[in-house]
Amino acid sequence: MRKLVVFYSLEGNTRLVANTIARAAGADILELVPEKELSARGFTRYLWGGKSVLMREKPALKPLAIDPSQYDMFFLGTPVWAWSIAPPLSTFLSRYSFSGKPVALFCCHGGGPGKVFRKMREAVPGGVFLGEIDLQEPRTNDTEPQLESARKWVGTILSKL
Ligand SMILES: Cc1cc2nc3c(=O)[nH]c(=O)nc-3n(C[C@H](O)[C@H](O)[C@H](O)COP(=O)(O)O)c2cc1C
């Protein structure tokens, strides 16, 4: 079974988790990069990012380095923005069908996952959901214990395949 980790990350937390999951799962990895990236510094990113979520924007992505249709199982990851999915992942989810395919969800946040997993499940109609995990700022907060819990989570996900 070919496994793919797909994620977007503005500030590196979700990238760190995505790399950890990919290594633990023996999966390939695909990072989504918007054509126009938000500046990762300063308070205005919250305003622009929050507005982008509320306006349900689907920002254009740079060409994908990997063809997702070649894979059988997916880990999908996003930072939580305005309690929801970061728009670059929304773009990706609107473009591909995961109907009937096993899917596991992960997110990084500053305080809580909000409604992100419900939104992700809605954005992946027909997906066979195996589980989900959220981590709080793992780059700077309890890094190793949080990554270890992600590795253990991968084990439980793979045992369901
Ligand atoms: C535009 C924007 C909106 C955010 N909204 C939330 C939120 O609603 N809830 C929350 O807990 N964290 C929120 N955060 C914090 C991020 O989810 C958190 O820092 C996450 O670890 C960032 O992941 P990344 O480093 O992969 O980009 C927001 C961050 C940004 C930039």
The ligand as a Tripos MOL2 file, in Angstrom:
@<TRIPOS>MOLECULE
LIG
   31    33     1     0     0
SMALL
NO_CHARGES

@<TRIPOS>ATOM
      1 C1         -3.6810   32.9690   10.3660 C.3       1 LIG1
      2 C2         -3.5360   32.1450   11.6120 C.ar      1 LIG1
      3 C3         -4.6610   31.7640   12.3280 C.ar      1 LIG1
      4 C4         -4.5350   30.9460   13.4670 C.ar      1 LIG1
      5 N1         -5.6850   30.5330   14.1230 N.ar      1 LIG1
      6 C5         -5.5620   29.6860   15.1890 C.ar      1 LIG1
      7 C6         -6.7400   29.1820   15.8600 C.ar      1 LIG1
      8 O1         -7.8810   29.4920   15.5000 O.2       1 LIG1
      9 N2         -6.5730   28.3610   16.9290 N.ar      1 LIG1
     10 C7         -5.3280   27.9800   17.3840 C.ar      1 LIG1
     11 O2         -5.2400   27.2310   18.3460 O.2       1 LIG1
     12 N3         -4.1950   28.4250   16.7500 N.ar      1 LIG1
     13 C8         -4.2850   29.2650   15.6740 C.ar      1 LIG1
     14 N4         -3.1430   29.7020   15.0190 N.ar      1 LIG1
     15 C9         -1.8310   29.1930   15.4830 C.3       1 LIG1
     16 C10        -1.3310   28.0450   14.5970 C.3       1 LIG1
     17 O3         -2.3300   27.0700   14.3880 O.3       1 LIG1
     18 C11        -0.1290   27.3620   15.2670 C.3       1 LIG1
     19 O4          0.8820   28.3100   15.5140 O.3       1 LIG1
     20 C12         0.4020   26.2030   14.4300 C.3       1 LIG1
     21 O5          1.3320   25.4650   15.2060 O.3       1 LIG1
     22 C13         1.1110   26.7220   13.1880 C.3       1 LIG1
     23 O6          1.4980   25.6450   12.3640 O.3       1 LIG1
     24 P1          2.6750   25.8200   11.2830 P.3       1 LIG1
     25 O7          3.9170   26.1530   12.0660 O.co2     1 LIG1
     26 O8          2.7740   24.4990   10.6120 O.co2     1 LIG1
     27 O9          2.3030   26.9230   10.3420 O.co2     1 LIG1
     28 C14        -3.2430   30.5240   13.9000 C.ar      1 LIG1
     29 C15        -2.1060   30.9380   13.1800 C.ar      1 LIG1
     30 C16        -2.2310   31.7260   12.0490 C.ar      1 LIG1
     31 C17        -1.0070   32.1510   11.2720 C.3       1 LIG1
@<TRIPOS>BOND
     1     1     2 1
     2     2     3 ar
     3     2    30 ar
     4     3     4 ar
     5     4     5 ar
     6     4    28 ar
     7     5     6 ar
     8     6     7 ar
     9     6    13 1
    10     7     8 2
    11     7     9 ar
    12     9    10 ar
    13    10    11 2
    14    10    12 ar
    15    12    13 ar
    16    13    14 ar
    17    14    15 1
    18    14    28 ar
    19    15    16 1
    20    16    17 1
    21    16    18 1
    22    18    19 1
    23    18    20 1
    24    20    21 1
    25    20    22 1
    26    22    23 1
    27    23    24 1
    28    24    25 2
    29    24    26 1
    30    24    27 1
    31    28    29 ar
    32    29    30 ar
    33    30    31 1
@<TRIPOS>SUBSTRUCTURE
     1 LIG1         1 GROUP 0 **** ****
